[in-house]
Amino acid sequence: MIASHRLTFSSPSARLQYILLMGLFRLAVTRGLYGRFARGLGRFFDPENAVILQDGEAAPYRILLNDGYWTRFALYFAPYEPEVDSVLRAAAGATPLFCDLGANMGYWTTRAAPLFEQVIAVEASARTFERLQGNAAALPGATLHRAAIHARSGQVLTFVNTHLSHASARLMGDMPAGAQDRTETVTTLAIDDLVPPGTAALIKLDVEGAEIDAITGAARALSEGSVLIYEDHGNDPDCTVSAHLLAHPDFRLYSSQNGLIAMPDIATIRALKRDPFKGYNFVAARADSPLLAGIMQGFAKSAKPR
């Protein structure tokens, strides 16, 4: 169940900017067009104008009103990734630790903090990490790292901040940075160096193309029962990350869009990915993971009529 939303504004000017954005939202028929509108309108206002989103017990989440990605979800109170929310709620009480890897500005960090004893959030972009700190640094039990999740810790890699959307920022790989993109260096962290031995953690992974390297660096954590929420993008017909996980016979994959539904093969996963512009979240774990069993029980309890 998605908690009720409440919005407050950083200033009267921010409220006016929000009202104008609502009008632009009605006119913008595509995501890209809305993003351009939001950025263009933002040039006429204070760049720090923000809407503060509050959901139930979660900490306030500050969204800049020139942000074409996050304001789409603040406008009209559209729920953001409800399939992830359902996994977090099912896992509450079954593990003390949630890891938000590729945390962006900390949306899931702020939502997870009331549900878990400890939350570890990792974000690679220096500018986005500052926003993460503003949203989550004071949360009880939260630890924040500026780093890139990868196969092993201690490497220094180039990170690309894409000029159109912070949500598409990525490690530089085969695809070079664009002319308007900004690059910086970042040190890597492996998941096995974040999750303490003997702890089965719930791990949300959103690292824009570095998923397989990140999973390689989580070999111990996954073998000890950690559960992974990972993204398989709609623009990847080969379902590369899912195929990598399915190659391990001990792993099981699930969709959480409508309960926890087994994904036995790539054809089943591909059939769910209808939107090439959307990242789809799936759940993966060893079949014998006690945490996975606990999450299944959590889904079963939430499905019972009250």
Backbone as CSV, one residue per row, in Angstrom:
resi,resn,N_x,N_y,N_z,CA_x,CA_y,CA_z,C_x,C_y,C_z
1,MET,0.848,-1.190,0.000,0.000,0.000,0.000,0.877,1.232,0.000
2,ILE,0.647,2.188,-0.920,1.438,3.403,-0.991,0.880,4.413,-0.014
3,ALA,1.744,4.988,0.813,1.305,5.950,1.808,0.812,7.222,1.127
4,SER,-0.040,7.980,1.852,-0.539,9.235,1.309,0.607,10.237,1.199
5,HIS,0.495,11.108,0.187,1.531,12.097,-0.085,1.094,13.470,0.446
6,ARG,2.090,14.255,0.846,1.840,15.643,1.210,2.981,16.477,0.662
7,LEU,2.653,17.627,0.070,3.659,18.509,-0.503,3.714,19.817,0.254
8,THR,4.942,20.287,0.513,5.159,21.648,0.974,6.189,22.286,0.038
9,PHE,6.368,23.603,0.152,7.203,24.330,-0.805,8.253,25.157,-0.079
10,SER,9.394,25.314,-0.744,10.508,26.026,-0.124,10.272,27.525,-0.046
11,SER,9.342,28.057,-0.848,9.074,29.496,-0.876,7.790,29.746,-1.658
12,PRO,7.200,30.946,-1.538,6.044,31.284,-2.402,6.392,31.192,-3.882
13,SER,7.616,31.555,-4.231,8.058,31.444,-5.627,8.047,29.991,-6.079
14,ALA,8.429,29.091,-5.198,8.422,27.670,-5.542,7.000,27.180,-5.770
15,ARG,6.055,27.661,-4.982,4.663,27.267,-5.185,4.172,27.716,-6.561
16,LEU,4.516,28.964,-6.959,4.132,29.460,-8.289,4.773,28.604,-9.380
17,GLN,6.057,28.274,-9.218,6.733,27.459,-10.215,6.063,26.093,-10.339
18,TYR,5.644,25.541,-9.223,4.955,24.253,-9.230,3.626,24.342,-9.982
19,ILE,2.869,25.398,-9.756,1.590,25.568,-10.449,1.811,25.646,-11.953
20,LEU,2.837,26.392,-12.370,3.137,26.472,-13.799,3.572,25.119,-14.353
21,LEU,4.330,24.366,-13.561,4.740,23.032,-13.999,3.536,22.125,-14.208
22,MET,2.534,22.257,-13.366,1.341,21.430,-13.537,0.696,21.694,-14.892
23,GLY,0.670,22.986,-15.291,0.141,23.309,-16.608,1.001,22.737,-17.720
24,LEU,2.329,22.815,-17.560,3.226,22.252,-18.562,3.062,20.744,-18.655
25,PHE,2.803,20.108,-17.523,2.635,18.656,-17.510,1.462,18.234,-18.394
26,ARG,0.412,19.036,-18.386,-0.756,18.708,-19.205,-0.448,18.842,-20.694
27,LEU,0.479,19.758,-21.043,0.811,19.993,-22.443,1.887,19.040,-22.959
28,ALA,2.761,18.599,-22.079,3.919,17.796,-22.494,3.507,16.342,-22.681
29,VAL,3.405,15.915,-23.915,2.904,14.570,-24.196,3.991,13.504,-24.114
30,THR,5.253,13.899,-24.072,6.344,12.932,-23.951,7.217,13.302,-22.764
31,ARG,7.963,12.318,-22.264,8.860,12.568,-21.130,9.942,13.566,-21.491
32,GLY,10.503,13.413,-22.697,11.569,14.318,-23.120,11.089,15.749,-23.235
33,LEU,9.887,15.953,-23.770,9.340,17.300,-23.911,9.074,17.916,-22.549
34,TYR,8.529,17.129,-21.621,8.308,17.653,-20.281,9.631,18.047,-19.624
35,GLY,10.670,17.226,-19.783,11.968,17.549,-19.203,12.505,18.869,-19.719
36,ARG,12.373,19.112,-21.019,12.832,20.385,-21.578,12.015,21.549,-21.032
37,PHE,10.711,21.350,-20.899,9.861,22.394,-20.322,10.294,22.716,-18.893
38,ALA,10.502,21.680,-18.086,10.856,21.880,-16.680,12.181,22.620,-16.550
39,ARG,13.173,22.231,-17.352,14.468,22.916,-17.302,14.356,24.355,-17.804
40,GLY,13.587,24.557,-18.873,13.432,25.904,-19.407,12.724,26.820,-18.434
41,LEU,11.648,26.349,-17.818,10.949,27.164,-16.834,11.851,27.484,-15.646
42,GLY,12.688,26.541,-15.267,13.572,26.745,-14.127,14.542,27.898,-14.295
43,ARG,14.820,28.293,-15.532,15.735,29.419,-15.761,15.160,30.748,-15.295
44,PHE,13.844,30.820,-15.111,13.194,32.055,-14.692,12.975,32.127,-13.184
45,PHE,13.418,31.092,-12.468,13.203,31.017,-11.028,14.513,30.713,-10.308
46,ASP,14.482,30.839,-9.002,15.611,30.478,-8.158,15.925,28.995,-8.384
47,PRO,17.178,28.641,-8.727,17.498,27.225,-8.980,17.319,26.333,-7.759
48,GLU,17.212,26.920,-6.568,17.010,26.132,-5.350,15.539,25.984,-4.984
49,ASN,14.644,26.530,-5.802,13.222,26.306,-5.538,12.932,24.814,-5.496
50,ALA,12.166,24.406,-4.493,11.963,22.971,-4.304,10.570,22.694,-3.766
51,VAL,10.113,21.482,-4.038,8.935,20.909,-3.395,9.439,19.824,-2.455
52,ILE,8.856,19.769,-1.258,9.254,18.766,-0.265,8.137,17.739,-0.178
53,LEU,8.468,16.511,-0.541,7.507,15.411,-0.606,7.587,14.602,0.676
54,GLN,6.432,14.378,1.301,6.380,13.577,2.524,5.384,12.437,2.345
55,ASP,5.820,11.245,2.713,5.004,10.027,2.625,4.960,9.372,3.996
56,GLY,3.842,9.426,4.647,3.688,8.688,5.894,4.828,8.941,6.870
57,GLU,5.495,7.856,7.314,6.571,7.961,8.287,7.924,8.299,7.660
58,ALA,8.009,8.309,6.333,9.294,8.553,5.672,9.744,9.997,5.881
59,ALA,11.062,10.188,5.885,11.618,11.531,6.020,11.259,12.372,4.804
60,PRO,11.184,13.701,4.955,10.901,14.568,3.812,11.950,14.386,2.715
61,TYR,11.481,14.434,1.476,12.354,14.258,0.313,12.259,15.519,-0.535
62,ARG,13.383,16.215,-0.668,13.420,17.516,-1.336,13.703,17.327,-2.829
63,ILE,12.834,17.905,-3.663,12.958,17.794,-5.115,13.062,19.203,-5.705
64,LEU,14.121,19.473,-6.417,14.249,20.769,-7.083,13.224,20.864,-8.212
65,LEU,12.619,22.021,-8.357,11.556,22.177,-9.339,12.065,22.355,-10.763
66,ASN,13.370,22.454,-10.946,13.924,22.444,-12.312,14.376,21.044,-12.717
67,ASP,14.016,20.059,-11.912,14.410,18.666,-12.122,13.317,17.953,-12.920
68,GLY,13.573,17.716,-14.195,12.573,17.105,-15.053,12.299,15.649,-14.751
69,TYR,13.201,14.988,-14.005,12.976,13.580,-13.663,12.043,13.462,-12.461
70,TRP,12.438,14.045,-11.311,11.686,13.817,-10.090,10.366,14.559,-10.039
71,THR,10.274,15.729,-10.694,8.999,16.445,-10.611,7.880,15.704,-11.330
72,ARG,8.220,14.807,-12.258,7.166,13.994,-12.889,6.424,13.172,-11.849
73,PHE,7.147,12.755,-10.781,6.535,11.889,-9.785,5.903,12.685,-8.650
74,ALA,6.352,13.923,-8.436,5.700,14.778,-7.446,4.387,15.309,-7.999
75,LEU,4.346,15.655,-9.295,3.125,16.156,-9.901,2.049,15.072,-9.882
76,TYR,0.856,15.469,-9.491,-0.296,14.569,-9.448,-0.096,13.384,-8.499
77,PHE,0.978,13.431,-7.683,1.194,12.418,-6.645,1.245,11.006,-7.202
78,ALA,1.842,10.853,-8.362,1.966,9.516,-8.949,2.891,8.664,-8.086
79,PRO,2.522,7.443,-7.756,3.440,6.609,-6.959,4.674,6.250,-7.774
80,TYR,5.821,6.299,-7.127,7.090,6.010,-7.787,7.508,4.585,-7.476
81,GLU,7.661,3.757,-8.514,8.118,2.375,-8.386,7.421,1.633,-7.242
82,PRO,6.102,1.496,-7.311,5.398,0.793,-6.225,5.852,-0.648,-6.047
83,GLU,6.417,-1.251,-7.105,6.902,-2.631,-6.974,8.102,-2.719,-6.044
84,VAL,8.897,-1.638,-5.955,10.009,-1.610,-4.999,9.479,-1.389,-3.592
85,ASP,8.534,-0.476,-3.472,7.924,-0.210,-2.170,7.368,-1.496,-1.558
86,SER,6.744,-2.324,-2.368,6.142,-3.557,-1.842,7.201,-4.524,-1.336
87,VAL,8.368,-4.578,-1.989,9.440,-5.468,-1.518,10.014,-4.954,-0.207
88,LEU,10.221,-3.643,-0.104,10.742,-3.087,1.143,9.813,-3.409,2.311
89,ARG,8.536,-3.238,2.109,7.584,-3.478,3.199,7.513,-4.968,3.548
90,ALA,7.634,-5.812,2.545,7.619,-7.253,2.815,8.865,-7.695,3.570
91,ALA,9.990,-6.993,3.340,11.262,-7.372,3.967,11.438,-6.772,5.356
92,ALA,10.629,-5.785,5.712,10.783,-5.129,7.014,10.615,-6.153,8.132
93,GLY,11.578,-6.208,9.026,11.570,-7.185,10.102,12.287,-8.477,9.774
94,ALA,12.565,-8.721,8.489,13.251,-9.953,8.085,14.749,-9.762,7.943
95,THR,15.213,-8.515,7.883,16.639,-8.193,7.829,16.850,-6.838,8.489
96,PRO,18.017,-6.636,9.126,18.270,-5.319,9.718,18.818,-4.301,8.728
97,LEU,19.216,-4.754,7.504,20.015,-3.892,6.634,19.409,-3.750,5.241
98,PHE,19.261,-2.498,4.811,18.884,-2.170,3.437,20.015,-1.364,2.818
99,CYS,20.421,-1.740,1.601,21.470,-1.021,0.874,20.856,-0.375,-0.365
100,ASP,20.996,0.940,-0.484,20.468,1.708,-1.613,21.666,2.107,-2.465
101,LEU,21.936,1.334,-3.507,23.172,1.466,-4.271,22.871,2.062,-5.640
102,GLY,23.456,3.239,-5.895,22.993,4.107,-6.959,21.808,4.879,-6.407
103,ALA,22.017,5.482,-5.230,20.917,6.025,-4.419,20.320,7.297,-4.980
104,ASN,20.994,7.938,-5.945,20.538,9.220,-6.456,20.401,10.184,-5.267
105,MET,19.292,10.870,-5.124,19.144,11.847,-4.049,18.504,11.252,-2.799
106,GLY,18.321,9.925,-2.781,17.939,9.259,-1.551,16.468,8.973,-1.367
107,TYR,15.726,8.862,-2.464,14.300,8.574,-2.316,14.089,7.283,-1.533
108,TRP,14.729,6.185,-1.964,14.506,4.916,-1.277,15.224,4.867,0.064
109,THR,16.286,5.629,0.230,16.938,5.728,1.536,15.979,6.314,2.562
110,THR,15.294,7.393,2.195,14.367,8.016,3.137,13.157,7.134,3.401
111,ARG,12.719,6.365,2.414,11.580,5.474,2.610,11.950,4.244,3.428
112,ALA,13.204,3.804,3.308,13.627,2.595,4.015,13.982,2.857,5.475
113,ALA,14.391,4.067,5.799,14.888,4.351,7.149,13.912,3.962,8.264
114,PRO,12.597,4.177,8.120,11.699,3.735,9.203,11.499,2.227,9.276
115,LEU,11.928,1.499,8.251,11.637,0.064,8.148,12.798,-0.829,8.563
116,PHE,14.037,-0.299,8.548,15.225,-1.116,8.783,16.111,-0.453,9.837
117,GLU,16.834,-1.270,10.585,17.733,-0.733,11.609,18.863,0.073,10.989
118,GLN,19.384,-0.400,9.846,20.495,0.270,9.185,20.181,0.450,7.704
119,VAL,20.602,1.575,7.166,20.495,1.839,5.741,21.849,2.354,5.263
120,ILE,22.375,1.732,4.216,23.610,2.193,3.579,23.241,2.718,2.200
121,ALA,23.612,3.970,1.934,23.308,4.581,0.637,24.618,4.964,-0.041
122,VAL,24.719,4.642,-1.330,25.931,4.915,-2.095,25.540,5.636,-3.385
123,GLU,26.198,6.760,-3.659,25.939,7.535,-4.874,27.280,8.028,-5.421
124,ALA,27.456,7.928,-6.742,28.750,8.242,-7.354,28.929,9.710,-7.715
125,SER,27.874,10.379,-8.171,27.988,11.765,-8.622,28.175,12.708,-7.439
126,ALA,29.192,13.560,-7.493,29.466,14.483,-6.385,28.292,15.435,-6.162
127,ARG,27.730,15.970,-7.234,26.624,16.922,-7.102,25.381,16.238,-6.548
128,THR,25.067,15.043,-7.058,23.898,14.327,-6.564,24.113,13.856,-5.136
129,PHE,25.365,13.500,-4.789,25.653,13.083,-3.416,25.374,14.201,-2.425
130,GLU,25.628,15.443,-2.815,25.301,16.569,-1.935,23.799,16.610,-1.654
131,ARG,22.984,16.335,-2.680,21.535,16.310,-2.480,21.139,15.117,-1.607
132,LEU,21.807,13.992,-1.788,21.572,12.826,-0.937,21.855,13.173,0.521
133,GLN,22.952,13.849,0.766,23.276,14.257,2.129,22.187,15.151,2.713
134,GLY,21.686,16.089,1.894,20.638,16.976,2.385,19.375,16.239,2.767
135,ASN,19.056,15.172,2.044,17.839,14.408,2.321,18.013,13.363,3.408
136,ALA,19.230,12.807,3.555,19.352,11.583,4.353,20.443,11.584,5.410
137,ALA,21.318,12.591,5.447,22.467,12.528,6.363,22.048,12.452,7.826
138,ALA,20.909,13.042,8.186,20.495,13.072,9.589,19.617,11.894,9.983
139,LEU,19.353,10.970,9.066,18.464,9.851,9.383,19.131,8.883,10.363
140,PRO,18.434,8.442,11.389,19.012,7.451,12.309,19.361,6.167,11.568
141,GLY,20.556,5.652,11.827,20.973,4.387,11.238,21.442,4.463,9.803
142,ALA,21.521,5.672,9.224,21.910,5.813,7.820,23.408,6.112,7.693
143,THR,24.055,5.425,6.753,25.456,5.664,6.412,25.532,5.959,4.923
144,LEU,26.176,7.070,4.562,26.239,7.500,3.174,27.675,7.443,2.669
145,HIS,27.840,6.967,1.433,29.163,6.910,0.800,29.084,7.543,-0.584
146,ARG,30.068,8.380,-0.907,30.213,8.810,-2.296,31.187,7.857,-2.967
147,ALA,30.667,6.983,-3.812,31.475,5.954,-4.468,30.663,5.362,-5.608
148,ALA,31.335,4.577,-6.450,30.676,3.838,-7.523,30.710,2.353,-7.177
149,ILE,29.576,1.689,-7.242,29.517,0.256,-6.966,30.102,-0.496,-8.154
150,HIS,31.044,-1.414,-7.856,31.729,-2.127,-8.931,32.206,-3.476,-8.419
151,ALA,32.992,-4.182,-9.230,33.399,-5.549,-8.899,34.361,-5.605,-7.716
152,ARG,35.201,-4.597,-7.559,36.109,-4.575,-6.407,36.319,-3.140,-5.957
153,SER,36.693,-2.993,-4.714,36.873,-1.667,-4.126,38.233,-1.080,-4.486
154,GLY,38.320,0.245,-4.473,39.593,0.942,-4.551,40.038,1.387,-5.921
155,GLN,39.292,1.030,-6.969,39.630,1.544,-8.289,39.182,3.002,-8.405
156,VAL,39.875,3.759,-9.252,39.474,5.130,-9.551,39.034,5.166,-11.013
157,LEU,37.747,5.442,-11.227,37.157,5.398,-12.556,36.560,6.755,-12.927
158,THR,36.263,6.915,-14.212,35.639,8.144,-14.699,34.128,7.982,-14.681
159,PHE,33.465,8.989,-14.136,32.012,8.994,-14.026,31.450,10.119,-14.873
160,VAL,30.365,9.808,-15.610,29.768,10.768,-16.539,28.435,11.253,-15.986
161,ASN,28.344,12.566,-15.772,27.076,13.188,-15.408,26.429,13.687,-16.692
162,THR,25.375,13.002,-17.127,24.744,13.364,-18.393,23.965,14.669,-18.232
163,HIS,24.008,15.519,-19.242,23.466,16.867,-19.100,21.943,16.903,-19.087
164,LEU,21.275,15.879,-19.620,19.815,15.902,-19.691,19.150,15.394,-18.413
165,SER,19.779,14.424,-17.730,19.132,13.846,-16.552,20.161,13.229,-15.624
166,HIS,20.126,13.627,-14.353,21.016,13.018,-13.361,20.711,11.536,-13.191
167,ALA,19.486,11.122,-13.512,19.119,9.718,-13.362,19.830,8.821,-14.361
168,SER,20.434,9.398,-15.406,21.155,8.613,-16.411,22.668,8.688,-16.234
169,ALA,23.138,9.292,-15.139,24.578,9.365,-14.890,25.145,7.948,-14.791
170,ARG,26.414,7.771,-15.204,26.955,6.415,-15.352,28.471,6.436,-15.318
171,LEU,29.032,5.274,-15.058,30.459,5.106,-15.256,30.761,5.133,-16.755
172,MET,31.888,5.743,-17.121,32.259,5.753,-18.525,32.739,4.366,-18.934
173,GLY,32.098,3.817,-19.945,32.504,2.525,-20.483,32.808,2.670,-21.947
174,ASP,32.159,1.861,-22.764,32.373,1.952,-24.204,31.748,3.206,-24.804
175,MET,30.723,3.750,-24.138,30.055,4.937,-24.649,30.742,6.192,-24.122
176,PRO,31.298,7.053,-24.994,31.993,8.249,-24.513,31.013,9.278,-23.964
177,ALA,31.550,10.234,-23.228,30.731,11.327,-22.726,30.313,12.240,-23.873
178,GLY,29.107,12.820,-23.760,28.640,13.767,-24.752,29.307,15.117,-24.587
179,ALA,29.136,15.972,-25.583,29.796,17.281,-25.575,29.369,18.130,-24.381
180,GLN,28.111,17.986,-23.940,27.620,18.791,-22.820,27.669,18.051,-21.483
181,ASP,28.135,16.820,-21.493,28.206,16.062,-20.253,29.403,16.512,-19.421
182,ARG,29.335,16.259,-18.129,30.414,16.619,-17.209,31.002,15.334,-16.630
183,THR,32.316,15.220,-16.619,32.964,14.025,-16.087,33.723,14.348,-14.802
184,GLU,33.897,13.316,-13.998,34.652,13.429,-12.753,35.183,12.048,-12.415
185,THR,36.109,11.977,-11.474,36.619,10.677,-11.041,35.919,10.262,-9.749
186,VAL,35.811,8.942,-9.567,35.152,8.399,-8.388,35.836,7.076,-8.030
187,THR,35.905,6.783,-6.748,36.487,5.539,-6.260,35.394,4.480,-6.142
188,THR,35.754,3.233,-6.427,34.767,2.153,-6.419,34.645,1.487,-5.045
189,LEU,33.485,0.890,-4.831,33.211,0.067,-3.658,32.543,-1.222,-4.120
190,ALA,32.948,-2.338,-3.567,32.292,-3.619,-3.833,31.237,-3.880,-2.766
191,ILE,30.143,-4.498,-3.170,29.060,-4.794,-2.238,29.547,-5.669,-1.089
192,ASP,30.449,-6.593,-1.369,30.962,-7.468,-0.310,31.756,-6.699,0.745
193,ASP,32.198,-5.487,0.436,32.874,-4.654,1.425,31.908,-3.729,2.153
194,LEU,30.630,-3.738,1.754,29.606,-2.941,2.424,28.740,-3.788,3.344
195,VAL,28.389,-4.982,2.889,27.500,-5.858,3.660,28.339,-6.692,4.625
196,PRO,28.111,-6.599,5.922,28.925,-7.357,6.871,28.755,-8.865,6.676
197,PRO,29.821,-9.640,6.853,29.702,-11.097,6.759,28.633,-11.624,7.716
198,GLY,27.862,-12.573,7.224,26.812,-13.162,8.043,25.495,-12.416,8.038
199,THR,25.434,-11.271,7.352,24.196,-10.495,7.268,23.578,-10.661,5.885
200,ALA,22.337,-11.083,5.854,21.598,-11.131,4.589,20.881,-9.795,4.428
201,ALA,21.333,-8.977,3.496,20.806,-7.628,3.315,19.831,-7.589,2.141
202,LEU,18.922,-6.635,2.191,18.116,-6.301,1.019,18.865,-5.214,0.275
203,ILE,19.206,-5.476,-0.990,20.081,-4.603,-1.768,19.334,-4.099,-2.992
204,LYS,19.151,-2.789,-3.081,18.581,-2.204,-4.300,19.729,-1.679,-5.149
205,LEU,19.795,-2.144,-6.385,20.914,-1.837,-7.270,20.399,-1.100,-8.508
206,ASP,20.868,0.137,-8.703,20.496,0.933,-9.870,21.735,1.699,-10.305
207,VAL,22.564,1.054,-11.124,23.888,1.601,-11.427,24.132,1.804,-12.913
208,GLU,23.052,1.922,-13.696,23.115,2.392,-15.081,24.210,1.716,-15.911
209,GLY,24.090,0.407,-16.096,24.991,-0.303,-16.983,26.132,-1.032,-16.303
210,ALA,26.348,-0.785,-15.002,27.429,-1.465,-14.276,26.897,-2.602,-13.414
211,GLU,25.701,-3.095,-13.720,25.060,-4.092,-12.864,25.861,-5.383,-12.760
212,ILE,26.363,-5.887,-13.858,27.055,-7.180,-13.805,28.351,-7.056,-13.006
213,ASP,29.086,-5.964,-13.178,30.275,-5.742,-12.342,29.888,-5.661,-10.873
214,ALA,28.784,-4.974,-10.581,28.344,-4.852,-9.192,27.963,-6.209,-8.614
215,ILE,27.280,-7.030,-9.408,26.881,-8.361,-8.944,28.108,-9.242,-8.717
216,THR,29.117,-9.098,-9.569,30.371,-9.832,-9.366,30.973,-9.495,-8.015
217,GLY,30.876,-8.233,-7.620,31.411,-7.799,-6.328,30.522,-8.121,-5.147
218,ALA,29.419,-8.834,-5.395,28.492,-9.211,-4.325,28.434,-10.722,-4.139
219,ALA,29.452,-11.434,-4.605,29.404,-12.903,-4.591,29.187,-13.447,-3.181
220,ARG,29.926,-12.944,-2.206,29.761,-13.455,-0.840,28.395,-13.071,-0.274
221,ALA,28.020,-11.813,-0.414,26.748,-11.354,0.154,25.578,-12.151,-0.406
222,LEU,25.593,-12.407,-1.703,24.500,-13.177,-2.301,24.552,-14.636,-1.866
223,SER,25.760,-15.184,-1.725,25.872,-16.581,-1.283,25.378,-16.746,0.148
224,GLU,25.418,-15.665,0.936,24.959,-15.711,2.325,23.497,-15.295,2.467
225,GLY,22.798,-15.165,1.347,21.352,-14.984,1.417,20.831,-13.587,1.177
226,SER,21.702,-12.631,0.820,21.198,-11.300,0.504,20.260,-11.376,-0.700
227,VAL,19.314,-10.458,-0.752,18.322,-10.389,-1.821,18.540,-9.108,-2.607
228,LEU,18.502,-9.238,-3.924,18.810,-8.141,-4.825,17.553,-7.640,-5.522
229,ILE,17.338,-6.336,-5.475,16.370,-5.672,-6.359,17.202,-4.991,-7.436
230,TYR,17.035,-5.399,-8.680,17.884,-4.880,-9.740,17.030,-4.407,-10.913
231,GLU,17.642,-3.596,-11.766,16.926,-3.042,-12.917,17.326,-3.768,-14.199
232,ASP,16.329,-4.144,-14.973,16.520,-4.691,-16.314,15.760,-3.747,-17.238
233,HIS,16.486,-2.986,-18.045,15.864,-1.873,-18.768,15.053,-2.341,-19.971
234,GLY,13.986,-1.599,-20.248,13.129,-1.929,-21.367,13.784,-1.811,-22.722
235,ASN,14.911,-1.073,-22.799,15.598,-0.933,-24.096,16.621,-2.035,-24.341
236,ASP,16.642,-3.066,-23.479,17.575,-4.184,-23.621,16.795,-5.467,-23.915
237,PRO,16.557,-5.799,-25.193,15.773,-7.000,-25.508,16.468,-8.292,-25.103
238,ASP,17.788,-8.236,-24.902,18.517,-9.431,-24.481,18.416,-9.681,-22.978
239,CYS,17.889,-8.701,-22.246,17.737,-8.848,-20.783,19.072,-9.278,-20.165
240,THR,20.110,-8.504,-20.447,21.484,-8.908,-20.145,21.699,-9.226,-18.669
241,VAL,21.187,-8.367,-17.779,21.424,-8.590,-16.346,20.668,-9.832,-15.877
242,SER,19.430,-9.962,-16.300,18.647,-11.142,-15.911,19.279,-12.428,-16.447
243,ALA,19.773,-12.383,-17.688,20.413,-13.567,-18.264,21.647,-13.958,-17.460
244,HIS,22.402,-12.959,-17.007,23.592,-13.231,-16.186,23.193,-13.941,-14.894
245,LEU,22.129,-13.483,-14.261,21.695,-14.095,-13.005,21.101,-15.483,-13.228
246,LEU,20.341,-15.658,-14.300,19.740,-16.958,-14.579,20.769,-18.021,-14.955
247,ALA,21.961,-17.576,-15.344,23.022,-18.529,-15.659,23.504,-19.265,-14.411
248,HIS,23.177,-18.741,-13.225,23.534,-19.404,-11.969,22.352,-20.293,-11.559
249,PRO,22.491,-21.595,-11.565,21.345,-22.486,-11.319,20.734,-22.336,-9.936
250,ASP,21.489,-21.800,-8.964,20.953,-21.662,-7.614,20.090,-20.423,-7.434
251,PHE,20.082,-19.522,-8.439,19.358,-18.255,-8.284,17.940,-18.363,-8.815
252,ARG,17.055,-17.586,-8.177,15.675,-17.478,-8.610,15.351,-15.990,-8.820
253,LEU,14.589,-15.711,-9.877,14.231,-14.345,-10.220,12.720,-14.175,-10.114
254,TYR,12.294,-12.955,-9.725,10.880,-12.685,-9.518,10.538,-11.271,-9.995
255,SER,9.309,-11.115,-10.427,8.703,-9.791,-10.597,7.917,-9.482,-9.331
256,SER,7.856,-8.205,-8.963,7.059,-7.823,-7.790,5.973,-6.816,-8.167
257,GLN,5.607,-6.765,-9.444,4.584,-5.816,-9.878,3.210,-6.158,-9.320
258,ASN,2.905,-7.450,-9.248,1.607,-7.914,-8.734,1.847,-9.123,-7.843
259,GLY,2.386,-8.868,-6.657,2.842,-9.960,-5.830,4.223,-10.398,-6.281
260,LEU,4.737,-11.457,-5.696,6.058,-11.962,-6.044,5.869,-13.145,-7.000
261,ILE,6.144,-12.898,-8.292,5.859,-13.871,-9.347,7.173,-14.386,-9.932
262,ALA,7.348,-15.706,-9.988,8.581,-16.299,-10.496,8.779,-15.957,-11.966
263,MET,10.036,-15.657,-12.318,10.453,-15.377,-13.689,11.415,-16.488,-14.106
264,PRO,10.922,-17.576,-14.683,11.776,-18.748,-14.905,12.727,-18.628,-16.082
265,ASP,12.460,-17.691,-17.013,13.293,-17.617,-18.205,13.247,-16.209,-18.803
266,ILE,14.121,-15.969,-19.770,14.230,-14.652,-20.394,12.962,-14.286,-21.153
267,ALA,12.317,-15.260,-21.776,11.091,-14.958,-22.521,10.024,-14.364,-21.610
268,THR,9.916,-14.882,-20.408,8.929,-14.370,-19.459,9.275,-12.950,-19.036
269,ILE,10.560,-12.697,-18.802,10.999,-11.356,-18.413,10.800,-10.373,-19.565
270,ARG,11.191,-10.790,-20.761,11.059,-9.912,-21.929,9.605,-9.516,-22.165
271,ALA,8.708,-10.417,-21.917,7.289,-10.140,-22.149,6.754,-9.048,-21.230
272,LEU,7.374,-8.872,-20.059,6.936,-7.821,-19.134,7.463,-6.448,-19.523
273,LYS,8.530,-6.391,-20.304,9.205,-5.117,-20.583,8.635,-4.503,-21.864
274,ARG,7.532,-3.812,-21.724,6.831,-3.271,-22.893,7.255,-1.846,-23.252
275,ASP,7.842,-1.126,-22.301,8.190,0.285,-22.516,9.704,0.414,-22.654
276,PRO,10.232,0.792,-23.833,11.684,0.879,-24.015,12.334,2.033,-23.262
277,PHE,11.546,2.922,-22.688,12.092,4.059,-21.946,12.070,3.838,-20.435
278,LYS,11.654,2.668,-20.014,11.459,2.408,-18.590,12.423,1.348,-18.090
279,GLY,12.907,1.542,-16.864,13.670,0.508,-16.189,12.737,-0.364,-15.364
280,TYR,12.824,-1.673,-15.526,11.945,-2.603,-14.822,12.717,-3.243,-13.663
281,ASN,12.091,-3.259,-12.497,12.735,-3.823,-11.310,12.331,-5.273,-11.108
282,PHE,13.346,-6.111,-10.852,13.124,-7.523,-10.553,13.866,-7.868,-9.265
283,VAL,13.511,-9.007,-8.690,14.109,-9.489,-7.444,14.881,-10.761,-7.745
284,ALA,16.092,-10.879,-7.180,16.913,-12.074,-7.381,17.552,-12.493,-6.061
285,ALA,17.646,-13.806,-5.857,18.292,-14.352,-4.665,18.521,-15.837,-4.862
286,ARG,19.374,-16.401,-4.026,19.509,-17.852,-3.995,18.184,-18.462,-3.542
287,ALA,17.872,-19.614,-4.098,16.600,-20.272,-3.760,16.504,-20.592,-2.276
288,ASP,17.660,-20.823,-1.608,17.642,-21.193,-0.196,17.820,-20.007,0.741
289,SER,17.675,-18.785,0.243,17.856,-17.596,1.075,16.736,-17.469,2.115
290,PRO,17.067,-17.460,3.408,16.034,-17.232,4.426,15.365,-15.866,4.274
291,LEU,16.131,-14.859,3.829,15.533,-13.535,3.624,14.503,-13.583,2.505
292,LEU,14.811,-14.295,1.418,13.830,-14.445,0.346,12.558,-15.107,0.884
293,ALA,12.713,-16.130,1.711,11.540,-16.785,2.306,10.750,-15.811,3.168
294,GLY,11.479,-14.957,3.912,10.801,-13.961,4.733,10.034,-12.952,3.897
295,ILE,10.608,-12.546,2.759,9.924,-11.611,1.860,8.678,-12.263,1.275
296,MET,8.780,-13.527,0.913,7.604,-14.243,0.412,6.500,-14.265,1.460
297,GLN,6.872,-14.495,2.713,5.880,-14.489,3.788,5.256,-13.109,3.937
298,GLY,6.085,-12.057,3.784,5.573,-10.700,3.867,4.561,-10.404,2.778
299,PHE,4.833,-10.866,1.563,3.871,-10.690,0.473,2.588,-11.471,0.762
300,ALA,2.743,-12.693,1.272,1.561,-13.512,1.567,0.671,-12.839,2.622
301,LYS,1.284,-12.244,3.636,0.507,-11.570,4.691,-0.223,-10.356,4.121
302,SER,0.461,-9.594,3.254,-0.166,-8.379,2.702,-1.308,-8.730,1.749
303,ALA,-1.270,-9.933,1.185,-2.311,-10.344,0.224,-3.562,-10.863,0.925
304,LYS,-3.468,-11.194,2.212,-4.636,-11.732,2.932,-5.671,-10.632,3.156
305,PRO,-6.947,-10.922,2.947,-7.988,-9.925,3.204,-8.054,-9.569,4.669
306,ARG,-8.351,-8.285,4.906,-8.413,-7.831,6.302,-9.873,-7.628,6.739
